[in-house]
Amino acid sequence: MAGKASARRGERVPASTLPVARICVDVPLPHLDRPFDYQVSTEQDADAVPGCRVRVRFAGQLVDGYLLERVEESDYGRQLTFLDRVISPEPVLSPEVAALARAVADRYAGTLTDVLRMAVPPRHARTEAKPSPPPAPVPPAPVLSAESGEGWARYPFGPNLLDALRSGRTARAVWQALPAEDWPARLAEAATTVVSTGRGALVIVPDHRDLARLHAACAALAGPDAVVTLSADLGPAERYRRWLAVRRGAVRLVLGTRGAALAPVHDLGLVVVWDDGDDLHTEPRMPYPNVRDVLVQRAHLTGASLLLGAFARTAEAQLLVDSGWAHEVVAARETLRAVAPRVAAVGDSAWQDVKDPAARSARLPSIAFEAARAAFEENSPVLIQVPRRGYVPALACGQCRAAARCRRCAGPLALPGGADDDVPKPAYCRWCGATEAAFRCPACGSRRLRGQVIGARRTAEELGRAFSNIPVRTSGGDEVLAAVRGGRALVVATPGAEPIAEGGYGAVLLLDGWALLGRADLRATEETLRRWMTAAALARPAGKVVVIADSSLPPVQALVRWDPVWHARQELAARTELGFPPAVRMATLDGPPDALATALADLPLPPTGEVLGPVPLPDDDQRERALVRVSRTHGKALSEHLAALQATRSARKDPTPIRIKLDPLEVL
């Protein structure tokens, strides 16, 4: 009798209400990407709240997990195992973030646990035990006059956007910032307008330099206690402290880089992405989501407003406008002409060819030297943008430097063993693998191919000799400058590392445009224009911008006219014709030849499906890459088929991994 009584005393009893917990188990196996049911004991009843961290026994091992929800009964049909323990009663996973993570995982053929690792930072017990500060007071709405002719009033639909945010109506906008625009101040005004109504706002920027500028603008407008920044450079304790303050509702204005896109902001009213074309917005870990797509999904699921802002425009943003899902906020041409710098390109006038016959082949023609000298005479700094060393451009025509593409699938061409101007070699397509025995440029008829990059350091040395009395500074690589003082100086920077100059640059010189245009990237021309416009926007309104590229190229024409909307429309139309994202959904599959062939054979294709390749990867002769593309109407089916393929390979314990990436920026 004593033994039976003792067993009863040690026996765990299920909770009286909602005794079943659905757990997302932290196991990175695609075939186990679903919730599992466990029992909650009476001792765990109070702490086992939805969103908390738990520890469970799974396949004979103790693993971590998140409690998604509690229900009355399970359809498992067998005896359920009890939770091993509740790690913490802190509800770190909100229902909104859990639903968003599931949607992101489904879109990118990933697993929920992969996305949750990005959404929820690691636990810091000592930090979690401390209370968060009380909620910051609601800041007043910024006073912005539509008749002031400044700020958002310079855009015809700018005041309408702020009115919608102030009244709580859902607004979806694609904003084209004017040159020299104080974009942190504009974003701070939009975000503070929403926060003043008691709702939350989330603003994502590419890097820490942009984040510092944005934080200063938001703190000046809403108060330092009303805003918090989340970025990867914070220590684990500090990052978790700030993240908990957001989760507990202490702060409603959240700024951050890529990792903050899933921040648990309460009552989200606005999500913002600045410079959505920057590749820093794409997560380098599985399932490789892009911030723009994540926040578009989040705006759709929560009903929050969305604002995409940049100096240039991506084809993806243009698709949102063309579909009617978002509206554009663009300044009138008269306003643009008053603030835009003067842009000149190689060969944009007959007099230029007469004055400098070698301008088209020179790396720094006379028009660039003249622009620099004029800026120095006005005691202004000069910015020179040079593609960083390490770019591996796709092949281009040796005469006109137009990108060399396959006649069959429009993929980028490559040469076995690399590019050589003097030795003709049969080119092959990096997409479909077809050989291009006799290349002929469709633009100029040349048969020569070339590929060459000159880095920023060498450029600084060359220009330092040309302007011996001017101080030269470099920005890029390990040393990135945030700002430089006004006055005569020569600043050589790689794309994305251009420092801000006090009073703006007197001249901006954009070198080696062919190296950017020739990259093996689906967005080569779009990315080139984005980098050019970002640098050119740092010039003062009366400044001079010189782009060393043929004036007949569409990106150069868009820069000269400062018309990124026209270029985005042209780019989207070209991608639709050639079958590139975002007009279609595309996926890359990388792996060893045998495993990749088996995976492609097991992958069911939608009716519009097409496989290109496989072809060898240029940097790894042991792996190949295949491209799968379908129409946008079958994009969801492609994601489901790829997820099922990964689950099947995981269930049969296939030892050779296949990397799957949907809507890739690069192809090879």
Salt bridges, closest charged atoms under 4 A:
ASP26 OD1 - ARG117 NH2 2.84
ASP33 OD2 - ARG102 NH2 2.85
ASP37 OD1 - ARG22 NE 3.15
ASP45 OD1 - ARG70 NH2 2.72
ASP64 OD1 - ARG55 NH1 2.54
GLU69 OE2 - ARG22 NH1 3.33
GLU90 OE1 - ARG248 NH2 2.90
GLU96 OE2 - ARG298 NE 2.81
ASP106 OD1 - ARG102 NH2 2.99
ASP114 OD1 - ARG117 NH1 2.92
GLU128 OE2 - ARG123 NE 3.02
ASP163 OD1 - ARG166 NH1 2.80
GLU181 OE1 - ARG154 NH2 2.93
GLU181 OE2 - ARG186 NH1 2.89
GLU189 OE2 - ARG186 NH2 2.95
GLU238 OE2 - ARG241 NH2 2.53
GLU238 OE2 - ARG242 NE 2.71
ASP267 OD1 - ARG199 NE 3.40
ASP275 OD2 - ARG530 NH1 2.63
ASP276 OD2 - ARG292 NH1 2.93
ASP278 OD2 - ARG530 NH1 3.83
GLU283 OE1 - ARG258 NE 3.15
GLU283 OE2 - ARG285 NE 2.73
ASP293 OD2 - ARG107 NH2 3.87
ASP293 OD1 - ARG292 NE 3.70
GLU316 OE1 - ARG292 NH2 3.99
GLU316 OE2 - ARG575 NH1 3.77
GLU328 OE1 - ARG313 NH1 2.89
GLU328 OE2 - ARG569 NH2 3.93
ASP353 OD2 - ARG360 NH2 3.51
GLU370 OE2 - LYS355 NZ 2.76
GLU436 OE2 - ARG407 NE 2.40
GLU436 OE1 - ARG408 NH1 3.45
GLU462 OE1 - ARG363 NH1 3.33
GLU462 OE2 - ARG458 NE 3.10
ASP512 OD2 - ARG363 NH2 2.80
ASP521 OD2 - ARG519 NH2 3.96
GLU526 OE2 - ARG523 NH1 3.26
GLU526 OE1 - ARG575 NH2 3.15
GLU527 OE1 - ARG523 NH1 3.51
GLU527 OE2 - ARG530 NH2 2.92
GLU527 OE2 - ARG531 NE 2.80
ASP550 OD1 - ARG360 NH1 3.79
GLU571 OE2 - ARG575 NE 3.11
ASP590 OD2 - ARG625 NH2 2.70
ASP590 OD2 - ARG659 NH2 3.12
ASP602 OD2 - ARG652 NH2 3.14
GLU610 OE1 - ARG629 NE 3.08
ASP654 OD1 - ARG649 NH2 3.34
ASP663 OD2 - ARG107 NH2 3.54
ASP663 OD2 - ARG585 NE 2.89
GLU666 OE2 - LYS661 NZ 3.46
